[in-house]
Each structure stands twice: as C-alpha cells, then as structure tokens.
Amino acid sequence: MNGIKDYEKKHQKTFCYTISTINIPDNYKIEVPVHIPFEGSIEELSHRIINGFNLPLNVIEELSSELQKFVEQCSIEFYDCQTVDAIESIKNETIEVEDIVKYWEKAFQEETFSFTDNKGPSNDQLFGTAFHKLAHSGPSLDAILHIEYGYAQAVQDIMSRKFRQVTSLTKTQTEEMNYAMDGLNKYSTEDDINALALKHFDDQTLLQGKWNSRLDTLKQEQRTGYREWVMKTVEEMQGVDGLYSPIGNSPISIMTNGFTISNMSLYDMEESFTIHLGSQMKSTHNIRIMSADTLNLLSLTLEENGTVVHHPQRLQTVLELYSQDLKGLVLFIDTNNLDFYSGLAKEFFDICEGSTEFHFDSLQDQLEIIKSDLKVAVENRKCKGPVSNFLSPELQARRNKSKLLQCGDVYITKHSNLASVHLVFHMVIDDSLKSGDINSRHPVILGLRNILKTACSYDITMITIPLFLTHEMTEDMTVPWCQKRAELVLKCVKGFMIESVSLGGSELKTIQFLVPKGISEEVFGILATMVPTIFRVSTPLVFESSEPEIELLTKNKKSTKSKRNSKSK
C-alpha cells in the first residue's frame, strides 16, 4: 500500500533556461523549480518567469516552447519510473495486487460519482418496497384490507352527507325558481330571476367547495397515516423477528365489523380455454370469455342480498401491486376532452374517488398531467405524419388538424384502489363503432394493437377487453352483428398477440373478453364455440375404460388379497 501512496507524490525538477542579449553579452542562466506531474498552465508559468526575472517579452514564445518540451520529457520519465517501480514491487512481493485493485476501484468510484446525482431511493420507492414486504407477510394482509375498507367507509360517509345536502339544496332552489317563474311580471321581474339564479349558483359553488375541501383533507390525512403505519409496521416486524401484530397498531381505533369477502361469482357466465400460439416457438395463453358488469370488476364493495360485501379479487390485486404480474382493463369512453362528467366515465370517476389512493396520484391529478402532455402529443402527431398506413388520407388529415383526442387514442391511468385491476387503458370511441361494417383498419382496432404492445412492454400479464367494443347491449346488436364483431376482434387480437410475442418483453398470460351483462345464453354459447375455431385450443388426452373391466380388476385384487391372508394364517 505504501507503493500506491508514493505514486501520488509529486517530484520536483529544475527547469534551466539560458538567454543572451546585447546588454548582457554573456549567457544569462535562470533556474525554476517545477513540480512533476505539472498540472498548471504552461503559458501562465512562462509569463510568471518573465515577470519574476525581468526578461524581455520577445522571448515568450521560445521560453514557452522550451518549457513545454521540458514538462513533457519529465512527465514521461516520471511515469516510466512509476511503471518500473510497480513491476519490481510486484516481483519482489512488496506490494499486494489486492491493494492495487482496491485502490483503482476506489478511484473509479470517486470519478464516476463525481458526474452523477447523489440521490438515494425516493420515498415512493421505499414505501413500495415496504408495502410489498408487508403484504406478503401473512397476517399483515388482513390488517391492510381492514384499514383500506375502514378508510373507504369514512370517505363514503362524507360523500353521502355531501350528496344529501346538495340534493336538499337543489330541491329548495328548484322550488324557489319555480315560484319566481310562476310570478313573472306579477310579483317578480327578469332581473329578480337573474339575481336569484346567480345566488343559487353561488350557494351551490360554496356548498360543493366546502364538502370537497373536507373530502380532500380527509384523504390527505388517511394517505399520510396509512403510509406512516406501513413503514412503522415493517420496522417493528423486523425488530421483533416477525412476532409483531399489525392489527394492534392499526391507525383505525376500532376495526370495521362485518368484514366479509364475497364468495359469489362476479360473472353471469364464463368459459375458459388454454391456447397455443406459434408453430416452432410455441407460447401458451389463457383465453376467457365472460359476461359481467364492467363496474363490478372495479368497485371495492358489492351488494349481495341487501348487505355490503367486499370484492373477492381484491386480495390478489393487493399482493400483485408491486410485481411483474399486473392486471389491466380497456375502458371505452365517448369523450375526447378528458372530462369525466357523464356516462360510464362519470361512474368510473366516482368509483375512483370513493376511496383514498394510497400509492399513486389521484385520478384527477393524473388527468391534469395527461392534459398538459396532450398538447405535446398533438404536435408530435402533426410533425411525424401518419400514425398508421392503414388510415385513409382524409381521416389522417382530420386527426392531424384536431387539438383533442381522436377515436382510437389511448391514455393510461394507474390505480391501487380498484378491485381487480391496476391499470386502465382509456380508449376514445365514436359512433362509428355502432356500425357492423368496421374492419381491421379501424382506429379502435389499431388502438387495441397499441395496448397489447404496451402490455407486453410493462409487465401486464392479464388484460380485459370488451369483446363487442362496447360495455352495454343495445337493440341494434343482433345475433349476426354480435358474431361478426366477435370474429373481427378475436382474429385481430390473435394477430396482435403473435406480433407482441415476437417483439419480446413480458408474456401476456391471460386475455379476458368481456361481453355486456344481460346477454342471452344462446349468444354466449355461440361466442364460446368461436374460440376453438380461431385459436389453437389445447385438448387434454382422455383415457376411457369400460366398467366391466374395472369390476373384474377389482375382484381379482380382492381374491388375491384373501388368498394371501389365508396363507398367512
């Protein structure tokens, strides 16, 4: 180790320079000490020598050249001596090779760290690691579910009180406005009605703001308390070798009574298949066709015989939150401005806001971020030209001119407070899907292709897709219409799956095709029979044996056993 420290020391050499002038006929010799290796500026040292010895300025170039040659020659000799000494030290075993390795390892680390941001794991990363460990620690999982549902009940209570007060105020305002309208030009004027409408609007805004503020405060307190409880519980579990009871340290003083997981099936009908894709490199996947309400797959609580029960899939969703087996769902929305004010989008928004989001940003905050990114996405679409060669020039031109989301566009939100999914792919649709003449070049079909490629790139191993590209049954959806639409979607998804498998990434293990609730058993049976005709279904080997042979074999075994017993006696 001493040899390594010696290499870091500098050696002093003497630089000699001779000059002769008219005033000084004899050679004038100057000597300057220089540290080797030299880390300064040759030009600066030359000017310092001239100023120190009062030399004429016309020798600056010659002096700098001589000084440069001197420094280079001395540096070469210095490093040569270092190399020879190092080799001799290793030969004579006066220095350990391991010490040299450690020295250069330390030097490399210091050099590398000097160009990097010295940042450790973020709070979200630490919390994710702690939550994953806590969820897989056995009894702690039950405490997690109790706390989440207890917090959700507190949020639902605030929302119920808000709804009752808003409903009561709206009813009172409606009666006041009707009374004023009935007395128009009698005991009220248009100005009075306008003033009353303005007052009603201000009252509604004030009431909504009051309850929204209380709700936001409650959710923030729950989020802070929940995350602190998770971190504290993990620390205490590690300190007592896992003998710590997380329920006793719950942030909810009184645990929720009547906490029951429903054992009912969420699907009216379902059929599962195991399929194979590919000819040489085969991959196995699960295909499931099921009839269910989309919102029932997302809501944390369900109604069963008039009582509230909890979602049976929630357990698995919690365990896989920080894993490589994520679950996604495709949700079709008919709004292109990211405003969840009506229809299925409004119901989805209410489900998300009905409980606190402990792990990610709230849905409203995620939508605000997407809105800010939308401008950049629209500009990129204009600059990069066609999104796909399948789109017609007219449709592509119309898409490029618009500043809003277009049919087939997809944006993603992530959630930890939904029952059976972690991510939701929101796809914009329009009335063209009601027609039965769409083909594989339709923007929604191409959007499904992008969704499957994204799923394989980000560890999403199960995804749910509405088979009819809609969430509700209508009168126009006849049996031939359903067959044609299902055949198109199944064939396109099969092709997209083969393409995604060839690109690599995570394996899409399960694809669930969701049909609207209320479909007839006849139509569902037709859809189930279509899967084996489109996909290569795995068929198990079945061995059959007649009953007489089985009875004969049983009698022979009994007779052999009785003979052995008689001989032993």
ABEGO torsion letter per residue (X at the ends): XAAAAAAABBBBBBBBBBBBBAABABBBBBBBBBBOBBABBAAAAAAAAAAAAGBBAAAAAAAAAAAAAAAAAAAAAAAAAAAAAAAAAAAAGABBAAAAAAAAAAAAAAAAAAABBBBBBBAAAAAAAAAAAAAAAEAAAAAAAAAAAAAAAAAAAAAAAAAAAAAAAAAAAAAAAAAAAAABGAABBAAAAAAAAAAAAAAAAAAAAAAAAAAAAAAAAAAAAAAAAAAAAAAAAAAAGGABBAAAABABABBBBGBBBBABBABABBBBBBBBBEAABBBBBBBBBBBBBAAAAABABBBBGGBBBBBAAAAAAAAAABBABBBBBBBBBABAAGBBABEAAAAAAAAAAABBBAABBBAAAAAAAAAAAAAAAAAAAAAAEBABAABBAAAAAAAAABABBBBGBBBBBBBAABAABABBBBBBBBAAAABAABBAABAAAAAAAAAAAAAAAAGBABBBBBAAGBABBBAABBAAAAAAAAAAAAAAAAAAAAAAAAAEEBBBABBBBBBBBGBBAAAAAAAAAAAAAABBBBBBBBBBBBAAAAAAAAAAAAAAAAAAAAAAX
